[in-house]
Amino acid sequence: MTHVLLDPAELRHRGFGALVDALGWVNAVRFVQQYETSRLDYTAERDRILPDWDREELARRLERVGSESASGSSKPTK
């Protein structure tokens, strides 16, 4: 049997397709995630994006948004 070397994009496409066929979509993704390391720092990114609210502040804001939705107001809150 002769094997042809595939270009990297085709290799990834066929390889992931084989994983999906064998494991299903979710388990194929889970399998790949075991071998891929991220260069991103989730914790630093989360801290940069999310506001520095404690639990009480979050609850106050959610209550405010909920009451504005119920009253039909769509003004953004600061």
Long-range contacts (C-beta under 8 A, 24 or more apart in sequence): none
